[in-house]
């Protein structure tokens, strides 16, 4: 069974680089990766906050949040 991974970002250069470098590097046989652009899908902000995301880019794997560099605080996207 594949593990779900959600990659949250806001479209900034740091976020796009992390998406291209990290999120697309996960083994598709092991992970189902969902890419969420919070600038285009602001309704998903509460979901990201509930998952523990505090800044983007970030990836949630198995219930754990991994913040990657620091592009923007989630509060700046509200």
Order of alpha helices (4+ residues) and beta strands (2+ residues): beta-alpha-beta-alpha-beta-beta
